[in-house]
Amino acid sequence: MSGRRLDVGDEQRSGDEIRGVVRGTAPVPLSVLDLATVGSGLTATQALRTSAELARLAEARGFQRFWVAEHHSMPGVASSSPAVILANIAAHTETIRLGSGGVMLPNHAPLVIAEQFGTLEALAPGRIDLGLGRAPGTDGATAAALRRSDSLREDADDFPRQLAELIRFLDDDFPDGHPYQRIHAVPGPVQGRAPGGVQSPHRPPVWLLGSSGFSARLAGELGLPFAFAHHFSARNTVPALELYRETFRPSAVLDRPYALIGVQAFAAEEEKEARRQVLSGALSMLRLRTGRPGLVPAPEEAEAYPFSPMERDFVDSWLSNVEYGTPETVREGLNALQKRTGADELMITSNAHGRETRLRSYELIADAYELPAARG
């Protein structure tokens, strides 16, 4: 992987300098988004251990970065605390970039996020990404419990101000007279430089995440890298990326746009088995969307589920945006998606039920793109 970084206050970086050098035959870098999904009959402990194992696999096979999400009050997801999970994964990896996909900024005080990710950067120097979203990451009632406020729309609309405050904490550069001028996020720049003049800890780069045009426009105007949630907002992908590129202004971070998209993908040796596995995730999403969230069902449960015609339509629509099948089929689908969207990076996610099937899927995708074989 490349050691080059995006950093506010550093020299301008082009999209080419962000990309990793290990790509195999993939048209753009490949990365992983993990939700630490909890399958039926399994535990959160097993899910989190699988996340660490998957991160080690992604590192060994040359994936660009490994991000974890923030979701709350969802039985089938164990990733409610990205910073905690990333600290554990950092201890089990050495080179792969780690980050949040993303931290939901309105749920947290900007100073808290700055200190959490400053701590992560101190633990894994040069490897941390701070991806930020403005959605609650859950339902309204849970968001109110997290924020101690019922004004969810006001919180979301206040996102640009919260973002500006967070960046000032990260850079330790509040202007004279500001109420926070004497407040310092630690670990952070206030603690000076390491021997040789290298600032320690280094500044984690900020990404904006989104599933609509709001964050796309804001990322463009600020000249930040942008990550779009194609995996659950596919119809908005192309318009959002076009808006991002149209509104992009060169900054100290980037001299041209850099867009990543998240995509659901699953590979198996046989097409039928791949369909069987992704049906579990589709049923899990159906239950979530209809107010019945639960653990990710086993494939046998999904196969036996009596889908109504309306539910079947939902599943078919959901799966139409999942790249699944044999490794060659998945590779062709991902390549076509990248060509259609012009994405600079593809971040693969999967909420299949079991540990072995999830790990094997990423292995097969890596093989299809001729990524490096895992040592040992």
Contacts in CASP RR format, 6 or more apart in sequence:
PFRMAT RR
TARGET T0000
AUTHOR 0000-0000-0000
METHOD contacts of the structure
MODEL  1
MSGRRLDVGDEQRSGDEIRGVVRGTAPVPLSVLDLATVGSGLTATQALRT
SAELARLAEARGFQRFWVAEHHSMPGVASSSPAVILANIAAHTETIRLGS
GGVMLPNHAPLVIAEQFGTLEALAPGRIDLGLGRAPGTDGATAAALRRSD
SLREDADDFPRQLAELIRFLDDDFPDGHPYQRIHAVPGPVQGRAPGGVQS
PHRPPVWLLGSSGFSARLAGELGLPFAFAHHFSARNTVPALELYRETFRP
SAVLDRPYALIGVQAFAAEEEKEARRQVLSGALSMLRLRTGRPGLVPAPE
EAEAYPFSPMERDFVDSWLSNVEYGTPETVREGLNALQKRTGADELMITS
NAHGRETRLRSYELIADAYELPAARG
1 20 0 8 1.000
1 21 0 8 1.000
1 22 0 8 1.000
1 62 0 8 1.000
1 64 0 8 1.000
1 95 0 8 1.000
1 96 0 8 1.000
1 97 0 8 1.000
2 17 0 8 1.000
2 18 0 8 1.000
2 19 0 8 1.000
2 20 0 8 1.000
2 21 0 8 1.000
3 126 0 8 1.000
4 13 0 8 1.000
4 17 0 8 1.000
4 18 0 8 1.000
5 13 0 8 1.000
5 126 0 8 1.000
5 202 0 8 1.000
5 205 0 8 1.000
6 13 0 8 1.000
6 18 0 8 1.000
6 205 0 8 1.000
6 225 0 8 1.000
6 253 0 8 1.000
6 254 0 8 1.000
7 13 0 8 1.000
7 202 0 8 1.000
7 203 0 8 1.000
7 205 0 8 1.000
7 252 0 8 1.000
7 253 0 8 1.000
8 167 0 8 1.000
8 170 0 8 1.000
8 171 0 8 1.000
8 203 0 8 1.000
8 205 0 8 1.000
8 206 0 8 1.000
8 251 0 8 1.000
8 252 0 8 1.000
8 253 0 8 1.000
9 171 0 8 1.000
9 203 0 8 1.000
9 252 0 8 1.000
9 253 0 8 1.000
10 203 0 8 1.000
10 252 0 8 1.000
10 253 0 8 1.000
11 252 0 8 1.000
12 250 0 8 1.000
12 251 0 8 1.000
12 252 0 8 1.000
12 253 0 8 1.000
12 254 0 8 1.000
12 255 0 8 1.000
13 253 0 8 1.000
13 254 0 8 1.000
13 255 0 8 1.000
14 254 0 8 1.000
14 255 0 8 1.000
14 256 0 8 1.000
15 254 0 8 1.000
15 256 0 8 1.000
15 258 0 8 1.000
15 344 0 8 1.000
18 225 0 8 1.000
18 254 0 8 1.000
18 258 0 8 1.000
18 344 0 8 1.000
19 28 0 8 1.000
19 29 0 8 1.000
19 64 0 8 1.000
19 344 0 8 1.000
19 345 0 8 1.000
20 29 0 8 1.000
20 64 0 8 1.000
22 62 0 8 1.000
22 64 0 8 1.000
22 371 0 8 1.000
22 372 0 8 1.000
23 29 0 8 1.000
23 30 0 8 1.000
23 369 0 8 1.000
23 371 0 8 1.000
24 369 0 8 1.000
24 370 0 8 1.000
24 371 0 8 1.000
24 372 0 8 1.000
25 369 0 8 1.000
25 370 0 8 1.000
26 334 0 8 1.000
26 346 0 8 1.000
26 369 0 8 1.000
26 371 0 8 1.000
27 335 0 8 1.000
27 338 0 8 1.000
27 339 0 8 1.000
28 338 0 8 1.000
28 343 0 8 1.000
28 344 0 8 1.000
28 345 0 8 1.000
28 346 0 8 1.000
29 63 0 8 1.000
29 64 0 8 1.000
29 344 0 8 1.000
29 345 0 8 1.000
29 346 0 8 1.000
30 63 0 8 1.000
30 64 0 8 1.000
30 345 0 8 1.000
30 346 0 8 1.000
30 347 0 8 1.000
30 348 0 8 1.000
30 365 0 8 1.000
30 366 0 8 1.000
30 369 0 8 1.000
30 371 0 8 1.000
31 58 0 8 1.000
31 63 0 8 1.000
31 64 0 8 1.000
31 65 0 8 1.000
31 66 0 8 1.000
31 67 0 8 1.000
31 260 0 8 1.000
31 345 0 8 1.000
31 346 0 8 1.000
31 347 0 8 1.000
31 348 0 8 1.000
32 54 0 8 1.000
32 55 0 8 1.000
32 58 0 8 1.000
32 63 0 8 1.000
32 65 0 8 1.000
32 66 0 8 1.000
32 67 0 8 1.000
32 347 0 8 1.000
32 348 0 8 1.000
32 349 0 8 1.000
32 362 0 8 1.000
33 67 0 8 1.000
33 68 0 8 1.000
33 69 0 8 1.000
33 101 0 8 1.000
33 231 0 8 1.000
33 262 0 8 1.000
33 347 0 8 1.000
33 348 0 8 1.000
33 349 0 8 1.000
34 51 0 8 1.000
34 54 0 8 1.000
34 55 0 8 1.000
34 66 0 8 1.000
34 67 0 8 1.000
34 68 0 8 1.000
34 69 0 8 1.000
34 79 0 8 1.000
34 349 0 8 1.000
35 68 0 8 1.000
35 69 0 8 1.000
35 71 0 8 1.000
35 77 0 8 1.000
35 78 0 8 1.000
35 79 0 8 1.000
35 349 0 8 1.000
35 351 0 8 1.000
36 44 0 8 1.000
36 47 0 8 1.000
36 48 0 8 1.000
36 50 0 8 1.000
36 51 0 8 1.000
36 68 0 8 1.000
36 77 0 8 1.000
36 78 0 8 1.000
36 79 0 8 1.000
36 85 0 8 1.000
37 47 0 8 1.000
37 76 0 8 1.000
37 77 0 8 1.000
37 78 0 8 1.000
37 296 0 8 1.000
37 351 0 8 1.000
37 352 0 8 1.000
37 353 0 8 1.000
38 44 0 8 1.000
38 46 0 8 1.000
38 47 0 8 1.000
38 75 0 8 1.000
38 76 0 8 1.000
38 77 0 8 1.000
38 78 0 8 1.000
38 295 0 8 1.000
38 296 0 8 1.000
39 47 0 8 1.000
39 76 0 8 1.000
39 295 0 8 1.000
39 296 0 8 1.000
39 297 0 8 1.000
39 298 0 8 1.000
39 353 0 8 1.000
39 354 0 8 1.000
40 295 0 8 1.000
40 296 0 8 1.000
40 297 0 8 1.000
40 298 0 8 1.000
40 301 0 8 1.000
40 353 0 8 1.000
41 295 0 8 1.000
41 298 0 8 1.000
42 295 0 8 1.000
42 354 0 8 1.000
42 355 0 8 1.000
44 78 0 8 1.000
46 355 0 8 1.000
47 78 0 8 1.000
48 78 0 8 1.000
48 85 0 8 1.000
48 88 0 8 1.000
50 354 0 8 1.000
50 355 0 8 1.000
50 358 0 8 1.000
50 359 0 8 1.000
51 68 0 8 1.000
51 78 0 8 1.000
51 79 0 8 1.000
51 85 0 8 1.000
51 89 0 8 1.000
52 88 0 8 1.000
52 89 0 8 1.000
52 92 0 8 1.000
53 355 0 8 1.000
53 359 0 8 1.000
54 66 0 8 1.000
54 358 0 8 1.000
54 359 0 8 1.000
54 362 0 8 1.000
55 66 0 8 1.000
55 89 0 8 1.000
55 92 0 8 1.000
55 93 0 8 1.000
55 96 0 8 1.000
55 98 0 8 1.000
56 92 0 8 1.000
56 93 0 8 1.000
57 359 0 8 1.000
57 362 0 8 1.000
57 363 0 8 1.000
57 374 0 8 1.000
58 66 0 8 1.000
58 96 0 8 1.000
58 362 0 8 1.000
59 66 0 8 1.000
59 93 0 8 1.000
59 94 0 8 1.000
59 95 0 8 1.000
59 96 0 8 1.000
60 372 0 8 1.000
60 374 0 8 1.000
60 375 0 8 1.000
61 362 0 8 1.000
61 363 0 8 1.000
61 366 0 8 1.000
61 371 0 8 1.000
61 372 0 8 1.000
61 373 0 8 1.000
61 374 0 8 1.000
62 96 0 8 1.000
62 366 0 8 1.000
62 371 0 8 1.000
62 372 0 8 1.000
63 96 0 8 1.000
63 362 0 8 1.000
63 366 0 8 1.000
63 371 0 8 1.000
64 96 0 8 1.000
64 97 0 8 1.000
64 345 0 8 1.000
65 96 0 8 1.000
65 97 0 8 1.000
65 98 0 8 1.000
65 99 0 8 1.000
65 129 0 8 1.000
65 347 0 8 1.000
66 89 0 8 1.000
66 93 0 8 1.000
66 96 0 8 1.000
66 97 0 8 1.000
66 98 0 8 1.000
66 99 0 8 1.000
67 98 0 8 1.000
67 99 0 8 1.000
67 100 0 8 1.000
67 101 0 8 1.000
67 102 0 8 1.000
67 129 0 8 1.000
67 131 0 8 1.000
67 347 0 8 1.000
68 79 0 8 1.000
68 82 0 8 1.000
68 85 0 8 1.000
68 86 0 8 1.000
68 89 0 8 1.000
68 99 0 8 1.000
68 100 0 8 1.000
68 101 0 8 1.000
68 102 0 8 1.000
69 77 0 8 1.000
69 79 0 8 1.000
69 82 0 8 1.000
69 100 0 8 1.000
69 101 0 8 1.000
69 102 0 8 1.000
70 79 0 8 1.000
70 80 0 8 1.000
70 81 0 8 1.000
70 82 0 8 1.000
70 100 0 8 1.000
70 101 0 8 1.000
70 102 0 8 1.000
70 103 0 8 1.000
70 104 0 8 1.000
70 107 0 8 1.000
70 137 0 8 1.000
71 77 0 8 1.000
71 79 0 8 1.000
71 80 0 8 1.000
71 137 0 8 1.000
71 138 0 8 1.000
72 80 0 8 1.000
72 136 0 8 1.000
72 137 0 8 1.000
72 138 0 8 1.000
72 142 0 8 1.000
72 143 0 8 1.000
72 146 0 8 1.000
73 138 0 8 1.000
73 139 0 8 1.000
73 142 0 8 1.000
73 293 0 8 1.000
74 138 0 8 1.000
74 288 0 8 1.000
74 293 0 8 1.000
74 294 0 8 1.000
75 293 0 8 1.000
75 294 0 8 1.000
75 295 0 8 1.000
76 284 0 8 1.000
76 293 0 8 1.000
76 294 0 8 1.000
76 295 0 8 1.000
76 296 0 8 1.000
79 85 0 8 1.000
82 99 0 8 1.000
82 100 0 8 1.000
82 101 0 8 1.000
82 102 0 8 1.000
82 103 0 8 1.000
83 100 0 8 1.000
83 103 0 8 1.000
83 116 0 8 1.000
83 117 0 8 1.000
83 119 0 8 1.000
83 120 0 8 1.000
86 98 0 8 1.000
86 99 0 8 1.000
86 100 0 8 1.000
86 120 0 8 1.000
86 128 0 8 1.000
87 119 0 8 1.000
87 120 0 8 1.000
87 123 0 8 1.000
89 98 0 8 1.000
90 98 0 8 1.000
90 120 0 8 1.000
90 123 0 8 1.000
90 124 0 8 1.000
90 127 0 8 1.000
91 123 0 8 1.000
93 124 0 8 1.000
95 127 0 8 1.000
96 127 0 8 1.000
97 126 0 8 1.000
97 127 0 8 1.000
97 128 0 8 1.000
97 129 0 8 1.000
98 120 0 8 1.000
98 124 0 8 1.000
98 127 0 8 1.000
98 128 0 8 1.000
98 129 0 8 1.000
99 128 0 8 1.000
99 129 0 8 1.000
99 130 0 8 1.000
99 131 0 8 1.000
100 117 0 8 1.000
100 129 0 8 1.000
100 130 0 8 1.000
100 131 0 8 1.000
100 132 0 8 1.000
101 131 0 8 1.000
101 133 0 8 1.000
101 207 0 8 1.000
101 209 0 8 1.000
101 227 0 8 1.000
102 131 0 8 1.000
102 132 0 8 1.000
102 133 0 8 1.000
102 209 0 8 1.000
103 113 0 8 1.000
103 130 0 8 1.000
103 131 0 8 1.000
103 132 0 8 1.000
103 133 0 8 1.000
104 132 0 8 1.000
104 133 0 8 1.000
104 134 0 8 1.000
104 135 0 8 1.000
104 136 0 8 1.000
104 137 0 8 1.000
105 113 0 8 1.000
105 132 0 8 1.000
105 133 0 8 1.000
105 134 0 8 1.000
105 159 0 8 1.000
105 162 0 8 1.000
105 163 0 8 1.000
105 166 0 8 1.000
106 134 0 8 1.000
106 136 0 8 1.000
106 143 0 8 1.000
106 147 0 8 1.000
106 152 0 8 1.000
106 155 0 8 1.000
106 156 0 8 1.000
106 158 0 8 1.000
106 159 0 8 1.000
106 162 0 8 1.000
107 136 0 8 1.000
107 137 0 8 1.000
107 143 0 8 1.000
107 146 0 8 1.000
107 147 0 8 1.000
110 162 0 8 1.000
110 165 0 8 1.000
110 166 0 8 1.000
110 169 0 8 1.000
111 169 0 8 1.000
111 183 0 8 1.000
111 185 0 8 1.000
113 130 0 8 1.000
113 132 0 8 1.000
113 166 0 8 1.000
114 166 0 8 1.000
114 169 0 8 1.000
114 170 0 8 1.000
114 185 0 8 1.000
114 188 0 8 1.000
115 185 0 8 1.000
115 186 0 8 1.000
115 187 0 8 1.000
117 128 0 8 1.000
117 130 0 8 1.000
117 170 0 8 1.000
117 204 0 8 1.000
118 128 0 8 1.000
118 170 0 8 1.000
118 185 0 8 1.000
118 186 0 8 1.000
118 187 0 8 1.000
118 188 0 8 1.000
118 201 0 8 1.000
118 204 0 8 1.000
119 187 0 8 1.000
120 128 0 8 1.000
120 204 0 8 1.000
121 127 0 8 1.000
121 128 0 8 1.000
121 187 0 8 1.000
121 201 0 8 1.000
121 202 0 8 1.000
121 203 0 8 1.000
121 204 0 8 1.000
122 187 0 8 1.000
122 188 0 8 1.000
122 200 0 8 1.000
122 201 0 8 1.000
125 200 0 8 1.000
125 201 0 8 1.000
125 202 0 8 1.000
126 202 0 8 1.000
126 204 0 8 1.000
128 204 0 8 1.000
129 204 0 8 1.000
129 205 0 8 1.000
129 207 0 8 1.000
130 170 0 8 1.000
130 204 0 8 1.000
130 205 0 8 1.000
130 206 0 8 1.000
130 207 0 8 1.000
131 206 0 8 1.000
131 207 0 8 1.000
131 208 0 8 1.000
131 209 0 8 1.000
131 227 0 8 1.000
132 163 0 8 1.000
132 166 0 8 1.000
132 206 0 8 1.000
132 207 0 8 1.000
132 208 0 8 1.000
132 209 0 8 1.000
133 159 0 8 1.000
133 208 0 8 1.000
133 209 0 8 1.000
133 210 0 8 1.000
133 215 0 8 1.000
134 156 0 8 1.000
134 159 0 8 1.000
134 210 0 8 1.000
134 214 0 8 1.000
134 215 0 8 1.000
135 156 0 8 1.000
135 210 0 8 1.000
135 211 0 8 1.000
136 142 0 8 1.000
136 143 0 8 1.000
136 146 0 8 1.000
136 152 0 8 1.000
137 143 0 8 1.000
138 146 0 8 1.000
140 152 0 8 1.000
143 152 0 8 1.000
144 150 0 8 1.000
144 152 0 8 1.000
147 155 0 8 1.000
149 155 0 8 1.000
159 214 0 8 1.000
159 218 0 8 1.000
160 218 0 8 1.000
163 206 0 8 1.000
163 208 0 8 1.000
163 218 0 8 1.000
165 180 0 8 1.000
166 206 0 8 1.000
167 206 0 8 1.000
168 174 0 8 1.000
168 180 0 8 1.000
169 180 0 8 1.000
169 183 0 8 1.000
169 185 0 8 1.000
170 185 0 8 1.000
170 188 0 8 1.000
170 203 0 8 1.000
170 204 0 8 1.000
170 206 0 8 1.000
171 189 0 8 1.000
171 203 0 8 1.000
172 184 0 8 1.000
172 185 0 8 1.000
172 188 0 8 1.000
172 189 0 8 1.000
172 190 0 8 1.000
174 180 0 8 1.000
174 181 0 8 1.000
174 183 0 8 1.000
175 181 0 8 1.000
184 190 0 8 1.000
187 201 0 8 1.000
188 201 0 8 1.000
189 199 0 8 1.000
189 203 0 8 1.000
191 200 0 8 1.000
191 201 0 8 1.000
192 199 0 8 1.000
192 200 0 8 1.000
193 199 0 8 1.000
193 200 0 8 1.000
194 200 0 8 1.000
205 225 0 8 1.000
205 253 0 8 1.000
206 224 0 8 1.000
206 253 0 8 1.000
207 219 0 8 1.000
207 224 0 8 1.000
207 225 0 8 1.000
207 226 0 8 1.000
207 227 0 8 1.000
207 260 0 8 1.000
208 215 0 8 1.000
208 218 0 8 1.000
208 219 0 8 1.000
208 222 0 8 1.000
208 224 0 8 1.000
208 225 0 8 1.000
208 226 0 8 1.000
208 227 0 8 1.000
209 215 0 8 1.000
209 226 0 8 1.000
209 227 0 8 1.000
209 228 0 8 1.000
209 229 0 8 1.000
210 216 0 8 1.000
210 226 0 8 1.000
210 227 0 8 1.000
210 228 0 8 1.000
210 229 0 8 1.000
210 233 0 8 1.000
210 240 0 8 1.000
211 228 0 8 1.000
211 229 0 8 1.000
211 232 0 8 1.000
211 233 0 8 1.000
211 236 0 8 1.000
211 240 0 8 1.000
212 233 0 8 1.000
212 236 0 8 1.000
212 240 0 8 1.000
213 236 0 8 1.000
213 239 0 8 1.000
213 240 0 8 1.000
213 243 0 8 1.000
215 226 0 8 1.000
216 226 0 8 1.000
216 228 0 8 1.000
216 240 0 8 1.000
216 241 0 8 1.000
216 243 0 8 1.000
216 244 0 8 1.000
216 247 0 8 1.000
217 243 0 8 1.000
217 244 0 8 1.000
217 247 0 8 1.000
219 225 0 8 1.000
219 226 0 8 1.000
219 244 0 8 1.000
220 226 0 8 1.000
220 244 0 8 1.000
220 245 0 8 1.000
220 247 0 8 1.000
220 248 0 8 1.000
220 249 0 8 1.000
220 257 0 8 1.000
221 247 0 8 1.000
221 248 0 8 1.000
221 249 0 8 1.000
222 249 0 8 1.000
222 251 0 8 1.000
223 248 0 8 1.000
223 249 0 8 1.000
223 250 0 8 1.000
223 251 0 8 1.000
223 253 0 8 1.000
223 254 0 8 1.000
223 257 0 8 1.000
224 251 0 8 1.000
224 253 0 8 1.000
224 254 0 8 1.000
225 253 0 8 1.000
225 254 0 8 1.000
225 258 0 8 1.000
225 259 0 8 1.000
225 260 0 8 1.000
226 241 0 8 1.000
226 244 0 8 1.000
226 257 0 8 1.000
226 258 0 8 1.000
226 259 0 8 1.000
226 260 0 8 1.000
227 259 0 8 1.000
227 260 0 8 1.000
227 261 0 8 1.000
227 262 0 8 1.000
227 347 0 8 1.000
228 236 0 8 1.000
228 237 0 8 1.000
228 240 0 8 1.000
228 241 0 8 1.000
228 244 0 8 1.000
228 259 0 8 1.000
228 260 0 8 1.000
228 261 0 8 1.000
228 262 0 8 1.000
229 261 0 8 1.000
229 262 0 8 1.000
230 237 0 8 1.000
230 261 0 8 1.000
230 262 0 8 1.000
230 263 0 8 1.000
230 321 0 8 1.000
230 337 0 8 1.000
230 341 0 8 1.000
231 262 0 8 1.000
231 263 0 8 1.000
231 264 0 8 1.000
231 321 0 8 1.000
231 322 0 8 1.000
231 349 0 8 1.000
234 321 0 8 1.000
237 261 0 8 1.000
237 341 0 8 1.000
238 340 0 8 1.000
238 341 0 8 1.000
241 259 0 8 1.000
241 261 0 8 1.000
241 341 0 8 1.000
241 342 0 8 1.000
241 343 0 8 1.000
244 257 0 8 1.000
244 259 0 8 1.000
245 257 0 8 1.000
245 259 0 8 1.000
248 254 0 8 1.000
248 256 0 8 1.000
248 257 0 8 1.000
250 256 0 8 1.000
257 344 0 8 1.000
258 344 0 8 1.000
258 345 0 8 1.000
259 341 0 8 1.000
259 342 0 8 1.000
259 343 0 8 1.000
259 344 0 8 1.000
259 345 0 8 1.000
260 343 0 8 1.000
260 344 0 8 1.000
260 345 0 8 1.000
260 346 0 8 1.000
260 347 0 8 1.000
261 337 0 8 1.000
261 341 0 8 1.000
261 343 0 8 1.000
261 345 0 8 1.000
261 346 0 8 1.000
261 347 0 8 1.000
262 346 0 8 1.000
262 347 0 8 1.000
262 348 0 8 1.000
262 349 0 8 1.000
263 323 0 8 1.000
263 334 0 8 1.000
263 337 0 8 1.000
263 346 0 8 1.000
263 347 0 8 1.000
263 348 0 8 1.000
263 349 0 8 1.000
264 278 0 8 1.000
264 321 0 8 1.000
264 322 0 8 1.000
264 323 0 8 1.000
264 324 0 8 1.000
264 348 0 8 1.000
264 349 0 8 1.000
264 350 0 8 1.000
264 351 0 8 1.000
265 322 0 8 1.000
265 323 0 8 1.000
265 324 0 8 1.000
265 330 0 8 1.000
265 334 0 8 1.000
265 348 0 8 1.000
265 349 0 8 1.000
265 350 0 8 1.000
265 361 0 8 1.000
265 365 0 8 1.000
266 274 0 8 1.000
266 277 0 8 1.000
266 278 0 8 1.000
266 322 0 8 1.000
266 323 0 8 1.000
266 324 0 8 1.000
266 325 0 8 1.000
266 330 0 8 1.000
266 350 0 8 1.000
266 352 0 8 1.000
266 361 0 8 1.000
267 274 0 8 1.000
267 324 0 8 1.000
267 325 0 8 1.000
267 326 0 8 1.000
267 327 0 8 1.000
267 329 0 8 1.000
267 330 0 8 1.000
267 361 0 8 1.000
267 364 0 8 1.000
267 365 0 8 1.000
267 368 0 8 1.000
268 274 0 8 1.000
268 277 0 8 1.000
268 324 0 8 1.000
268 325 0 8 1.000
268 326 0 8 1.000
268 357 0 8 1.000
268 360 0 8 1.000
268 361 0 8 1.000
268 364 0 8 1.000
269 326 0 8 1.000
269 364 0 8 1.000
270 326 0 8 1.000
271 325 0 8 1.000
271 326 0 8 1.000
271 329 0 8 1.000
274 324 0 8 1.000
274 325 0 8 1.000
274 326 0 8 1.000
275 324 0 8 1.000
275 325 0 8 1.000
276 299 0 8 1.000
276 302 0 8 1.000
276 303 0 8 1.000
277 299 0 8 1.000
277 324 0 8 1.000
277 352 0 8 1.000
277 353 0 8 1.000
277 357 0 8 1.000
277 361 0 8 1.000
278 319 0 8 1.000
278 322 0 8 1.000
278 324 0 8 1.000
278 352 0 8 1.000
279 299 0 8 1.000
279 302 0 8 1.000
279 303 0 8 1.000
279 315 0 8 1.000
279 319 0 8 1.000
280 296 0 8 1.000
280 297 0 8 1.000
280 298 0 8 1.000
280 299 0 8 1.000
280 301 0 8 1.000
280 302 0 8 1.000
280 351 0 8 1.000
280 352 0 8 1.000
280 353 0 8 1.000
281 296 0 8 1.000
281 297 0 8 1.000
281 302 0 8 1.000
281 351 0 8 1.000
281 352 0 8 1.000
281 353 0 8 1.000
282 302 0 8 1.000
282 315 0 8 1.000
282 318 0 8 1.000
282 319 0 8 1.000
282 322 0 8 1.000
283 297 0 8 1.000
283 301 0 8 1.000
283 302 0 8 1.000
283 305 0 8 1.000
283 315 0 8 1.000
284 294 0 8 1.000
284 295 0 8 1.000
284 296 0 8 1.000
284 297 0 8 1.000
284 351 0 8 1.000
285 318 0 8 1.000
285 351 0 8 1.000
286 311 0 8 1.000
286 314 0 8 1.000
286 315 0 8 1.000
286 318 0 8 1.000
287 293 0 8 1.000
287 294 0 8 1.000
288 294 0 8 1.000
289 314 0 8 1.000
296 351 0 8 1.000
296 352 0 8 1.000
296 353 0 8 1.000
297 305 0 8 1.000
297 353 0 8 1.000
298 353 0 8 1.000
299 353 0 8 1.000
307 315 0 8 1.000
323 329 0 8 1.000
323 330 0 8 1.000
323 333 0 8 1.000
323 334 0 8 1.000
323 337 0 8 1.000
324 330 0 8 1.000
327 364 0 8 1.000
327 365 0 8 1.000
327 367 0 8 1.000
327 368 0 8 1.000
328 368 0 8 1.000
330 364 0 8 1.000
330 365 0 8 1.000
330 368 0 8 1.000
331 365 0 8 1.000
331 368 0 8 1.000
331 369 0 8 1.000
334 346 0 8 1.000
334 348 0 8 1.000
334 365 0 8 1.000
337 343 0 8 1.000
337 346 0 8 1.000
338 346 0 8 1.000
348 362 0 8 1.000
348 365 0 8 1.000
350 358 0 8 1.000
350 361 0 8 1.000
350 362 0 8 1.000
352 358 0 8 1.000
352 361 0 8 1.000
END
